């Protein structure tokens, strides 16, 4: 009797071949500006039931499980690479965008869904919650592959926001699912406003406490293990990943935000034990890419294009409202009081990338048994596709167009274009500067040019910041912490 191993070989052949084709296609597509993540999705669709591959896959439970685990690994990797120094400029705006910004995007996009998809308000707001947050996988990978060097304020805000805003989107999604189910079953509302707020605090509180606490414990453990020789950091990376997934699962089980916990854990480990985990980052990068590949391929396989076409145009309308109304308005309201420039606000608005998170969140109502739940999945998928195509492929172009790219100081021509033709040390007295260039002396004449510039900006300075003094434009050319070291001057 011959034992058949087809149950092993055929699924393995299909899965490995899909990943191989996706990565190979992604290498070529990246050269013309398309995202790897978009290619993974497209290959999944082509391999699915309506594509040439013809694979029948409708296991939402498996996709939900894989999606959550993959997002946890991606957030952990992003946290390990987030330097604490970036919180100097990125924490306040990121917190606003991750809470108030997500809530505003949910409301505005929900209003569009109410009008375009003809849904009741609870179900329309559920659509808004599902697509309301930016995606860590998309932001981390596309900013890295774009090849542009953004100023610290912009890059820190985008990266920290994408790591922190998933908990709010998850909470809003679960809340609106509960409201929708209670209304469908003709019951009273599941929670009062006070209970909703208390539940949110519990959700974020457990995530913050366990993430910071377990991150500190893991960092101390890693430091005690020493740098060692463990095959280039592979064993250390496996230890960190398994610990991160343990914390993610424990926090979720206790009712907290596992996504918040695992991101904060990565930040703490990456900064408290940076020397010990540095060798593990290449292995972590491999884990993160494998997670992204598996997650996007599975989510692509779930899609049935023939069904998706039924709600194509309304879903595109929702996506356009999100990209051109909801995201820009929420970013402007959150960042304008923090003295972000118009160029920075415009770029952060445009890089509101949607990726796997909305598709994973769209599985929630399917598993909860919400009536007509397939429409959420289809809308989320169309929103992600349009975001990756329109926004993901234009990151480098928009960064240069909006002038938020910092030059390489060895590139003299570009450096002069950004910082001006003249360089001064920050301690230069304002009186001497104004006398030499024939500028009107400001009332803060007893200050140095560095002090004047820092006070004029009304925000933590970063390289590339500018302020006007009469006919001169003065820019931050070099900085250390909050202290400006050099300024550039351009006479307009």
Beta strands, then each sheet from edge to edge (+ up, - down):
strand 1: 422-425
strand 2: 466-469
strand 3: 472-480
strand 4: 483-491
sheet 1: 1+ 4- 3+ 2-
end
